[in-house]
Amino acid sequence: MLRNYFLSTFQNLRRNLGYSIITIFGFAVGLASFIVIFLYIKSEINYDRNWKNVNRIYRITETLNMAGKDDRFALTSFPVAPALKEAIQGIETVVRFSMMGKQLLEVGENVFTVENMYAADYDFYKIFNYTFLCGDPETALTEPRTAIISETEAIRLYGSIDVIGEIFETPKNSIKITGVFKNDDFVSHFIPNILVSTGTISKDFSKKLNADWFRMISYTYILAEPGTTLKELKRSILQWTTETIDPWVNEKELSARASFLVEPISKIHFNNTLQYDMSTNTSTKYIFIFGAIGIFILLIASINYMNLATAKSFRRAREIGIRKVSGATRTQLIFQFLFEAVIFSLISMIISLILIEIFTPVFNQITEKNLSLFRETPGMDFQFIWLQVIIIVILVGVFSGSFPAFVLSSFKPIHVLKGVGLKVTTRNVTFSTAGIRKTLVVIQFSISVAMLISTWIVYDQLQYMRNSNPGFDKDNVMVINLPSDTLMATKKEAFFEELSNYSGIEKVAATNSMPGYRHGRLLFFIDNEGQWINKTMNLFVVDDEYMNLLGLELKSGRFFSKDFSNDDTAAFVVNEATVKYLGIDEPLGQKMKCGLNVNGRIVGVIKNFYYASLQNNVEPLVLVYKPKWLTRVAVKINPETIKQTIDFIESKWEGFEQKQPFTYSFLDANFDRHYNRERRLLNIIGYFAILIVIISSMGLLGLASFTAEQRTKEIGIRKIMGGTEKQIIAQLVKEFIKLILIAGIVAIPASYWLMSIWLNEFANRITLQWTYFAYSLIVAITIAALTVISQAIKAARANPIDVLNYE
């Protein structure tokens, strides 16, 4: 029996070779696209799921409420970790990783910039069970001025992993390497390059950190004891907060409160609502979007098979009738057609594997992943992935073949052998195979039109954010990091002077903060009729040239000036959002103070500018003047002399600073990084929208060919009766255009609703215009018309005599 199924399948494939190629290739493209998206989704949901005790690992996050406004941080204050470990039952281990920021390290005679460097508690390995290539995890961080380094970073800095005992220099310490760990065993939100022992932090600085429950500096993780529930942890931490943090707040007379959340480690990757969280985090909605795209592509490929299989029903009807008359049961016929579909699916899988190998690198570049179906990928079981893929392919084959199987097996032998029109009867409902095909075409092109609309809207929203005026001049501004521990620290004023005198440089300013770069938040004290109230606001530390360099607009008052000798200790400049947030009618002269030794008044108000991104509303911002604290220099370059000016700045840098390398970035490029997620979404939607349209058009091409073939007699009669080629072509094309119009009627309201939800997440967004929907539908109609018209022309030009002899 199985042999007969094989023979029947391959005879059918050979008999309809052209249509089989269309079906198989469409299937292959659909499978390849789905499998690549499947790998992406698997990679995303596997974040932090392979740690040894994943179900008992949690991260503690801290929320500060100042005057009714919640600020949620992925960080906690430094003393939280040891306090929790001592005070709360049910916790086995607590580990903190304290931020050290970007560091310049001296390795021998070389200097390297290292990111993702943290001070870590010695028992970190009890939670993060990295594989150690060298050293002992139990003792590696027990001593001050020791560190462990990732395999990748060891090779970058030393060219080898044999680095135990090697010394590298930071601005403040000489640190010995005591361990090397593998950093590609786990897919995690937390990706350290170097971990320095917490004991390396100086005693004076540790004392200051331990005295402040509101200074966010550490990522805190706990390992719960077996049997301890999340609910119990939350209750215990709430009680500890009431007993420990609240009395300190009252003692300091702060109008604020702190609260803590307990977050399972497996959910961190999909939480992007916290400040100072990891850059790898994303949103679950993008998983659903990509998953939906993968399912849509697979559905369209399956519909192609269904359409062409039911279109071929007329050819196979007599075969089915004879089989039934010969004693074949409906179950046997159903199994045969399902078997054929699975074979088609497996053949398509072989082709799809080639397509996956070719196009996965492109997909990896878009998504910044390292996915592969042909090699081990961190965090995923290679053999299990392959098993899942094979099961998916077989299930897709069964799904694709199920509808044609039940349709074709339902034909009545007497009707088939008499040549009666082919219909399907289910209970009391009868419908034609032609109606089924039309419905499937509408489904296909509804998805195609919706994808075209979505691509256009995402593109326009991205362009809108990139091209909108952010309220400052971001073009041709170079940002250079200034070292604070070398000769440059004492010679930076002379360096600024050299830059200012160069003809290719228009303006120079020094700052700690620039739009698009990470900025700090600070607790400010605001005078309210003799009472000090607390407000947490964003902070920029700047010099007196900052406003001119960025082209900021002054709404009232003045900016900082060297003409006022006490601006560094008695002056604040705020933005309009701060005035609104504080609820003051006359901001100039408003008394304020903060922990940066500034106690004075607001002297100026600048107009709002988008210093974070245009995705969100402008938040309150306070600028303070601290020219001696500045760690960046911003240089406005004449656009006609960019290359020469960069070379000049580098040469001057080397004249002032021989120890640290010359590194820089451009403000506009760094600011645009905030839109990487939208850019990635656009690329993925765009590429797959093209694939969906191509697969749909391939199916439409095959279906149009069958339709023209089945209507050869009608076409011949029309030509005999005087019908012109144009009339016949128009008649055939018109029928398919009607289907695309119906698809548009379905797709437009659905895509309008979905894209409205997506756009609502942006504070600055485009307005949905009718052109997005009308033009996308026109594109779909044009593609469909061009696809169908070739078959229509072929049918219309056939010789009427040959056509009438067709049957």
Disulfide bonds with the S-S distance in Angstrom:
none
